[in-house]
Amino acid sequence: MKNSWIIDISYGHESFREEAPEELVQQRVSSILETLGVEPCELSVSFVSDDEIQELNKTYRDRDETTDILSFVQDDEVEDFSWPELVYEDDAQPAEIRVLGDMVLSLDTLKRNAQSFSVETDEELFRLLIHGVLHLLGFDHATNDESEPMLVQQEQLLVKLGGSKR
């Protein structure tokens, strides 16, 4: 199943590659998708600065503030944007790939979060990738309270995947 995921990774600044290496991000997102049993899909992950994510947050959520991650779910009902992409599996019939959407992470906020929560930046990166994938799969939370079912699932996945040092 691993070969059927298309994970596009981009960086707002070249220096962000060192903080969130492409190979590591690919591996982490693949392990999340595999653990959740997600079928062939495509998604993107972009790493940006606080200024860039603040502008996106203002434009798309009407919140003029920074945030750690934004998830933009691909709406399957928007006809103007749906063209099928095909994957061929072992000479079988082509399978349509589900486009999940886009995740945008601020590395600036990620680092502040890690310091605030007394965790390594690597752990916080893994946490945010899980968080974003869950949003792209349709999960949501009303608050940031740790008892929110989505946030409980996020932390359980983080432990299961070996990303938590707690």
HUFEN-V274486 format. One record per pair of residues at least 12 apart in sequence whose ideal C-beta (glycine too) atoms are under 10 Angstrom apart, sorted by the first residue. I is the first residue (numbers start at 1). J is the second residue. D is the distance in whole Angstrom. If there is no record, write none. Layout:
I;J;D, I;J;D
//
This chain:
1;30;9, 1;33;8, 1;34;6, 1;37;9, 1;38;8, 1;39;8, 1;40;8, 1;89;9, 2;26;10, 2;27;10, 2;30;6, 2;31;9, 2;33;8, 2;34;7, 3;30;10, 3;40;9, 3;87;8, 3;89;9, 4;33;9, 4;38;9, 4;39;7, 4;40;4, 4;41;8, 4;42;10, 4;87;5, 4;89;7, 4;95;8, 4;97;7, 5;26;9, 5;29;8, 5;30;6, 5;32;10, 5;33;6, 5;34;8, 5;38;8, 5;39;9, 5;40;7, 5;41;6, 5;42;7, 5;43;8, 5;87;10, 5;97;9, 5;100;10, 6;40;8, 6;41;7, 6;42;4, 6;43;8, 6;44;9, 6;85;8, 6;87;8, 6;97;7, 6;99;9, 6;100;10, 7;22;9, 7;25;8, 7;26;6, 7;27;10, 7;28;10, 7;29;5, 7;30;7, 7;33;8, 7;41;9, 7;42;8, 7;43;6, 7;44;8, 7;45;7, 7;100;10, 8;26;10, 8;42;7, 8;43;7, 8;44;4, 8;45;7, 8;46;9, 8;102;9, 9;21;9, 9;22;5, 9;23;10, 9;24;10, 9;25;5, 9;26;7, 9;29;9, 9;43;10, 9;44;7, 9;45;5, 9;46;8, 9;47;8, 9;103;10, 10;22;9, 10;44;7, 10;45;8, 10;46;5, 10;47;7, 10;48;9, 10;102;10, 10;104;9, 11;45;10, 11;46;7, 11;47;5, 11;48;8, 11;107;9, 12;46;7, 12;47;6, 12;48;4, 12;49;6, 12;51;9, 12;52;5, 12;53;9, 12;104;9, 12;105;10, 12;106;9, 12;107;9, 13;47;8, 13;48;8, 13;49;7, 13;52;9, 13;107;9, 15;47;10, 15;107;9, 16;46;9, 16;47;4, 16;48;8, 16;49;8, 16;105;9, 16;107;6, 16;108;10, 17;47;8, 19;47;7, 19;107;5, 19;108;10, 19;110;8, 19;111;8, 19;121;7, 19;122;10, 19;125;8, 20;45;8, 20;47;5, 20;105;8, 20;107;7, 20;110;8, 20;121;9, 20;122;9, 20;125;6, 20;128;10, 20;129;9, 22;45;9, 22;47;10, 24;122;8, 24;125;8, 24;126;9, 24;129;10, 25;45;6, 25;47;8, 25;105;9, 25;125;8, 25;126;10, 25;129;7, 26;45;9, 28;45;9, 28;122;10, 28;125;8, 28;126;6, 28;128;10, 28;129;5, 28;130;8, 28;133;10, 28;161;8, 28;163;8, 29;43;7, 29;45;7, 29;103;9, 29;126;10, 29;129;6, 29;130;9, 29;132;9, 29;133;7, 31;126;9, 31;129;9, 31;130;10, 31;157;9, 31;160;10, 31;161;6, 31;162;9, 31;163;9, 32;126;9, 32;129;6, 32;130;6, 32;131;10, 32;132;9, 32;133;5, 32;134;9, 32;137;10, 32;157;7, 32;158;10, 32;161;7, 32;163;10, 33;100;9, 33;133;7, 33;136;10, 33;137;9, 34;161;10, 35;130;9, 35;133;10, 35;157;6, 35;160;7, 35;161;6, 36;130;9, 36;133;7, 36;134;8, 36;137;7, 36;153;10, 36;157;8, 38;98;8, 38;100;8, 38;133;8, 38;136;9, 38;137;7, 39;95;8, 39;96;10, 39;97;9, 39;98;7, 40;85;9, 40;86;10, 40;87;5, 40;89;8, 40;95;6, 40;96;8, 40;97;5, 40;98;7, 41;74;10, 41;87;10, 41;97;6, 41;98;5, 41;99;7, 41;100;5, 41;101;10, 41;133;10, 41;136;9, 41;137;9, 42;74;9, 42;85;7, 42;87;10, 42;97;5, 42;98;7, 42;99;5, 42;100;7, 42;101;9, 43;71;9, 43;72;10, 43;73;10, 43;74;8, 43;98;9, 43;99;7, 43;100;4, 43;101;6, 43;102;7, 43;103;7, 43;132;8, 43;133;8, 43;136;6, 43;137;10, 44;72;9, 44;74;10, 44;99;9, 44;100;9, 44;101;8, 44;102;5, 44;103;7, 44;104;9, 44;136;10, 45;69;10, 45;102;8, 45;103;5, 45;104;8, 45;105;7, 45;128;10, 45;129;7, 45;132;7, 45;133;9, 46;70;9, 46;102;7, 46;103;7, 46;104;5, 46;105;7, 46;106;10, 47;103;10, 47;104;8, 47;105;5, 47;106;8, 47;107;5, 47;110;9, 47;125;9, 48;70;9, 48;104;6, 48;105;7, 48;106;6, 48;107;8, 48;108;9, 48;109;10, 49;66;9, 49;106;7, 49;107;7, 49;108;6, 49;109;9, 50;65;10, 50;66;4, 50;67;9, 50;68;10, 50;106;5, 50;107;9, 50;108;4, 50;109;6, 50;112;9, 51;66;8, 51;106;9, 51;108;9, 52;66;10, 52;104;8, 52;106;7, 52;108;9, 53;65;9, 53;66;6, 53;67;6, 53;68;8, 53;69;8, 53;70;6, 53;104;6, 53;105;8, 53;106;4, 53;107;9, 53;108;8, 53;109;7, 54;66;5, 54;67;8, 54;106;8, 54;108;10, 54;109;10, 56;70;6, 56;72;9, 56;104;6, 56;106;9, 57;70;6, 57;104;9, 57;106;9, 60;72;7, 60;104;10, 66;106;6, 66;108;7, 66;109;5, 66;112;9, 67;104;9, 67;105;9, 67;106;7, 67;109;7, 68;104;10, 68;105;7, 68;106;6, 68;107;9, 68;108;9, 68;109;4, 68;110;6, 68;111;10, 68;112;8, 68;113;6, 68;114;10, 68;124;8, 68;127;9, 68;128;6, 68;131;8, 68;132;10, 69;103;6, 69;104;7, 69;105;5, 69;106;7, 69;109;8, 69;110;8, 69;113;10, 69;127;10, 69;128;5, 69;129;9, 69;131;6, 69;132;5, 69;135;8, 70;102;8, 70;103;7, 70;104;5, 70;105;8, 70;106;9, 70;132;8, 70;135;9, 71;100;9, 71;101;6, 71;102;7, 71;103;5, 71;104;8, 71;105;10, 71;131;8, 71;132;5, 71;133;8, 71;134;8, 71;135;4, 71;136;6, 71;137;10, 71;139;10, 71;140;10, 72;100;10, 72;101;5, 72;102;4, 72;103;8, 72;104;7, 72;132;10, 72;135;9, 72;136;8, 73;99;10, 73;100;7, 73;101;4, 73;102;9, 73;135;7, 73;136;6, 73;137;9, 73;138;7, 73;140;10, 74;98;8, 74;99;4, 74;100;6, 74;101;4, 74;102;8, 74;136;8, 75;99;10, 75;101;9, 76;98;8, 76;99;8, 81;99;8, 82;96;10, 82;99;8, 83;99;10, 84;96;5, 84;97;8, 84;99;10, 85;97;5, 85;98;9, 85;99;8, 98;136;10, 98;137;10, 99;136;10, 100;132;10, 100;133;8, 100;135;9, 100;136;4, 100;137;7, 100;138;9, 101;132;9, 101;133;10, 101;135;8, 101;136;5, 101;137;10, 102;132;9, 102;136;8, 103;128;8, 103;129;7, 103;131;9, 103;132;4, 103;133;8, 103;135;8, 103;136;7, 104;132;8, 105;124;10, 105;125;8, 105;128;6, 105;129;8, 105;131;9, 105;132;7, 106;128;9, 107;121;9, 107;125;8, 107;128;10, 109;124;10, 109;128;9, 110;124;5, 110;125;6, 110;127;9, 110;128;6, 111;124;8, 111;125;10, 112;124;9, 113;125;10, 113;127;8, 113;128;8, 114;127;9, 114;128;10, 117;166;10, 118;165;10, 118;166;10, 119;163;10, 119;164;8, 119;165;7, 119;166;8, 120;163;10, 120;165;7, 122;163;8, 122;165;9, 123;158;8, 123;163;6, 123;164;6, 123;165;6, 123;166;9, 124;158;10, 124;163;9, 125;163;9, 126;157;9, 126;158;6, 126;161;7, 126;162;9, 126;163;4, 126;164;8, 127;151;10, 127;154;7, 127;155;8, 127;157;9, 127;158;6, 127;163;7, 127;164;8, 128;154;9, 129;157;10, 129;158;10, 129;161;10, 129;163;9, 130;153;9, 130;154;5, 130;155;9, 130;156;10, 130;157;5, 130;158;6, 130;160;10, 130;161;8, 130;163;8, 131;150;8, 131;151;8, 131;153;10, 131;154;5, 131;155;10, 131;157;10, 131;158;9, 132;154;10, 133;154;9, 133;157;9, 134;150;6, 134;151;9, 134;153;7, 134;154;6, 134;157;8, 135;150;8, 135;154;10, 138;150;10, 139;151;10, 139;153;7, 139;154;9, 141;153;10, 141;154;9
//
